[in-house]
Amino acid sequence: MLISYHQEAAAYPTSAASLSLIPLVLLVICIMNIQDTKNFITALYDLGERQFAGERKTRRIIEASLQREGVPYAVEEFVTHLPRVTRADLVLDGRRVPCMATSFQGGIIRNQNHLISSLTSSQNFLTTENINFNPLCAVISRSNHYFAPSLAVARDIVPWIMHAKTVRGAVNVRKTAHRSANILVGNRVNPRYLVFSHYDSLFGGAVDNASGTALTLYLAAAYPQLRRYTLFVFGGNEELSYDQPIYWGHGYRVFEERHRALLARAEKILVLDCIGFSETYFVKDETAVRLGFPVRGLGRIIGRTRLVIGDMQKMMAFYHSDLDRPHLIKTAELARAALQVAKALSA
């Protein structure tokens, strides 16, 4: 999912007063089981980056968990394409510096003329070769990707780049076919509610989005009554694809193409992405929701769609970086998010 730092989302957390209306039995069950959910997040994180083989391993873990809980599911496969990076180099005045590729195509970067903050939407520089950095993150953050040669660096490298007499970057990327899948759990015929979360990631992605995946699995397995009128969708291939101009969210658009009627009829659509590290918000602003759920027909369903997410500003400190680790997940916040979503699905 792409985040723009300058986005001002219309968000509203569920109040403490409304949480007090949740039946005590739900609270007790949630507290008893939330540690298993945290363990699941750690298990996904330990797989490393969930692209290619990492995504396939994640799919098998989700399926095995559903089978173990006796939860029926369906798998809908699709073919997509991912960038496979074979080279990423940046040399400043003859000295090689750490960097990572953030591009869908290879090529040469000849100077520092396009040194940009990755907190600016990639749509502004989509086809411009660049060197990018996340000013809120202490390490390399692959916040955005581009259809031009591009490299991400840590923010402390930026002064070196600005004052370097010679700058030369090189990226080799190969467009590679990948078989992904959406996993569907619950009512696939006439669901009142739809719940989405993506299970792929950049880096280990404990928050983005092992957290949403784990919570979706918890709700689908722990509350069988929800499955009677809710369809839970574990989405593959959300982070990267060769779709232009919006390269993220491909797996969600595959679901949209195959199940337009379900989206059209659903009373509520919740997208669980990056939760458990802070207070949870149910965001309704269309610009913000599109960052997490970029389906083509969003305008027709926006009134019934909410992006369920943590504090987007705080998230930028570790977004799409190696700092997105399990220790960020707070048991109390994860339990609170579970209760909020369960309450929304019980209304």
Protein Blocks (a to p, Z undefined) as FASTA:
>chain_A
ZZdfklccddddddfklmmmpcfklmmmmmmmmmmmmmmmmmmmmnopaehjlmmmmmmm
mmmmmmmnopacddddddddddddfbdcddeehiacdddddbfbecddfbfklccdfkbc
fklmmmgccddddfkbcbdcdfbacdbdcddddfklmmmmmmpmbdcddddddddddddd
dddehjfklpcbdcdddfbdehjklmlomkmmmmmmmmmmmmmmlmmmpccdddehklbc
cbdfblghklmmmmmmmmmmmmmmpmbdcddehehjaccdddfbfklmmmmmccfklmmm
mmmgccddddfklmmmmgoiaklcfklpcfklmmmmmmmmmmmmmZZ
